[in-house]
Amino acid sequence: MTFQALYTLTDLRVILRETAPQHDLDEKQRAQVQRLLENLERQIGSLKQEMLK
Amino acid sequence: MRCANGIEARQVDELAINIDPIQVGGRLTGDAMKAVIAYGDGYSVCDNCRKPNRLDYISKPPIAEFHKDVAAWLNMDAVRTVPGARRGFQAVAHTYVQKGDPVLLTSLSHYTEFLAVEGSGGIGCEIPANDQHMITPDATATKIEEVRKQYGRVPVLAFIDHVDYQFGNMHDVQAIAKVCHQYDIPVLYNGAYTVGILPVNGKDLGVDFVVGSGHKSMAAPAPSGILATTAERASEVFRTTAIIGDVTQRKFGIKEPEMMGCTLMGVTLIGMIASFPHVKERVKHFDRELENNRIVVDGLLAVEGTKILSEMPRKHTLTRADTIGSFDKVAGSHKKRGFYFSSALEEKGVTGVIPGATKVWKFNTYSMTRKQAEYLAETFGDIARENGLAVSG
């Protein structure tokens, strides 16, 4: 799960690079970021459960 | 933010459009970033190294397959990974150049090619570029004859850059290689700015060696690169060790002296492998890169007094600009002197121009999006207008 969360953050990093310097996201990019952030929240939730049980 | 003691987290490319001439083709793909996270430990690719214990035989991760794929992609017969293009130059020079041997370079050759020749005791003989900063087959033939007259023999090796680092000009390697081969001179194709950027076909070019840079043009961490050869040359450059320890009688299997055994044993190689599918794909779309470059060049040329010193129309995204007649005029009276230009670019989210440079400077538009290219073109115009320079259009 650690890697999955890191990889989700990496996907977000790639979007930051593609949209620099203004980071004006188009509709497709916004949807992608939304999905990635939701995944990240889920992945962090799983990490909490696994590591703090 | 710091990633470790004294090390700032680097977020240059997340915050700005980077036009650094040497950095843009080496920026990692998302997949390479992910692979790097998992394979950062030293000998990380060696978990499954089995006999005959050589890097290019490892099948998990798929290193052996990668070597075969790169050879096929470049239409060459054998490939090794090397710690940077320079180590490819060095391996070839060390194989063919003896002390006092003349070696063909060009007046636009990268310094590491000179050092590779020097390291083997060779003498650098430069083919001069013409007024348009191009290396021609005719100039090559003339230089070979001059060398023959001066040294009593022809050069033992030729280093030819397909795209040179000074102007980003594309030279006719195919025709130059043909001339060299008429004199039986093996040709090393320096693809530091082409392998991983645009399609390269070694056999079509008629060269003996293809050298590429992972960190310059294959979206890989530094230092990384590839050395590809024809089958004929592979047995020479990639010859295996024959040394035997006189006390222990040890032998060293199929290790290759020019490679110093295994080459890229961790994060560099895994980054190159992870990016490779994307690199193979992106070279097919170099026309888009040239279109983005055209947008930026047009934006620059709209600033009155600006010249492009590279060949036009552009055949590569690495470009040399002369702004003595435009942005440099402002430097004399600006409170920041010549630093105003890079400073203004930074403020607008553009990085990669040498601070203080306003006369002659280079930029590279490779791998930016069209939107970024348009923004960059507008930015040059905006900075010009803000400083009282005329902008057409």
Boltz contact constraints between the chains, C-beta under 6 A:
constraints:
  - contact:
      token1: [A, 6]
      token2: [B, 37]
      max_distance: 6.0
  - contact:
      token1: [A, 7]
      token2: [B, 34]
      max_distance: 6.0
  - contact:
      token1: [A, 10]
      token2: [B, 30]
      max_distance: 6.0
  - contact:
      token1: [A, 10]
      token2: [B, 33]
      max_distance: 6.0
  - contact:
      token1: [A, 10]
      token2: [B, 34]
      max_distance: 6.0
  - contact:
      token1: [A, 14]
      token2: [B, 30]
      max_distance: 6.0
  - contact:
      token1: [A, 16]
      token2: [B, 14]
      max_distance: 6.0
  - contact:
      token1: [A, 17]
      token2: [B, 13]
      max_distance: 6.0
  - contact:
      token1: [A, 17]
      token2: [B, 14]
      max_distance: 6.0
  - contact:
      token1: [A, 18]
      token2: [B, 369]
      max_distance: 6.0
  - contact:
      token1: [A, 20]
      token2: [B, 15]
      max_distance: 6.0
  - contact:
      token1: [A, 20]
      token2: [B, 16]
      max_distance: 6.0
  - contact:
      token1: [A, 20]
      token2: [B, 17]
      max_distance: 6.0
  - contact:
      token1: [A, 21]
      token2: [B, 16]
      max_distance: 6.0
  - contact:
      token1: [A, 21]
      token2: [B, 349]
      max_distance: 6.0
